[in-house]
Amino acid sequence: MAVRSEGTPCWADAMFTDLEGAKQFYGDVLGWTFGESSSEHGNYTQAYADGKAVAAIVPPMPGQESPSQWCLYFASPDAAATAAKVKENGGEVLMEPMRVGDFGTMAIVREPSGAVLGIWQGDAHEGFEAVAEPGAYCWAELFTREPEKADAFLPAVFPYRMKQMADEHIDFRLFDLGADPVLGRMRMGEEFPPEVPSYVNVYFTVEDCDAAVARAVERGAVLRFGPMTSPFGRFAALSDPQGASFSVIDVATTDGGMPEFKDA
């Protein structure tokens, strides 16, 4: 597998109090199967779609209480250097770079507007074994009420170029590493309750958005938005039964022309 460019989303995991419940839910909704829990690494459990590693789930450490949420990791050739850039540019390092066996080195950071991000310096474990395939990661967007902070921070830490959607009614920006965008940034509107902090919303690919939503809701998820068909695909936003936000998208079902973007 080719080494991912710095700043590329490369892995996602989430912490769940009810690990078995999470396995059942995502197994039913996204078709995931699960490997053996690694007791050496806090019962970290990898999820697979069609035999390819696509994410992981883990129970909280003893005495640790935090809401369930998906964490997206960004590739770094040097996690310590990236953590230093985070601090230099107004971010906070929540967990200093830590070696994880022979898999790689991880860090957890918070960007200045409040969203939590992961940093991953891959070694034996380079990250996603599939992208944009059924059950696999497809896309992510940072939702924030202070976009100017995120917009200054992200390209200072990673080698991103930025493009702004040419729509005065939607404050949406793309970050790219060349030809293809790797992350979106959306200004949070009044539809978000004030207690909802900035966060990164992860999209998983499905073959049928409506069917996936029906399975999720039937199993206790809350539908937050959609399903809606866009130029990028038919998608919906959900919260799983333990409160973790995520989206599903069928990239084959599209409608409308692509929006115009301009250099930011």
C-alpha positions, 0 to 999 in steps of 0.5 A, a space after each residue: 500500500 502506498 504511503 498516504 500524503 500528509 494530511 490525508 484522512 487515513 483511519 477512523 475509530 470510536 469509543 463505545 461503552 457498549 462495545 457489543 452493542 456497537 458491533 451489532 449496530 454497525 454490523 447490521 447497518 454497514 455490514 461490518 465484521 470484527 476482528 479479535 479484541 486486542 487486550 494488549 491495546 485496551 480491547 481495540 477491535 478492528 472492523 472489516 468490510 468485505 475483509 478489508 480494515 475500515 475502522 475500529 471501535 474500543 471501550 473506554 479505559 477504566 475510569 474514563 467517561 466521554 461521549 461516544 464519537 468518531 475520531 478521524 485520523 490524518 496521516 503524518 510522516 512525523 507525529 511529533 512534528 505535527 503535534 508541535 505545529 498544532 501547538 504553534 497554531 493555536 491548537 491543543 494536544 490532548 494526547 501527546 504522540 504515543 507509539 502503538 506497538 509496531 502499528 504506528 504512532 498516534 496523537 489526539 489534538 483539538 483544533 482552535 474552534 473545538 473539533 477533535 482530530 487524530 494524527 497517525 504516523 503509520 508503520 505496520 498499520 497504514 490505515 484504511 484498506 478500502 475507501 469509498 467502497 460499501 461499508 468503508 470511509 468515504 468523506 468527512 466534514 468539519 462542522 464549526 461555528 468559528 470557521 475562520 479559526 479552522 480555516 487558518 489552522 488546517 493549512 498551517 498544520 497540513 499542506 492544504 490548498 483551500 477552495 470556497 463554495 461560490 454560494 453566499 447562502 452556504 459557508 462551505 470550504 474544501 481542503 485539497 492536496 492536489 487534484 482531489 479534495 480530502 476534507 470539507 468545512 461547514 459553518 454550523 447554523 442555527 439548526 445545531 443546538 448551542 450545546 453541540 460542539 465543533 466536530 468532524 462528521 465521518 461519511 461511510 459508503 453504502 449501496 442504498 442510503 434509504 435502506 441503510 437509514 431504515 436499518 439504522 433507525 430500526 436499531 435505535 439510531 436518530 435521523 438528523 438530516 436527510 436522506 437527500 440527493 446531492 451532486 455528490 450522492 444521496 446521503 443522510 446524517 445520523 446519531 447511533 444508539 450511543 450518541 456518535 454522529 456519522 453519515 451514510 452516502 450512496 455515491 452512485 445516486 446523484 442529482 444536480 450539477 456540481 457547485 462552483 468553487 473558487 480559490 480561497 
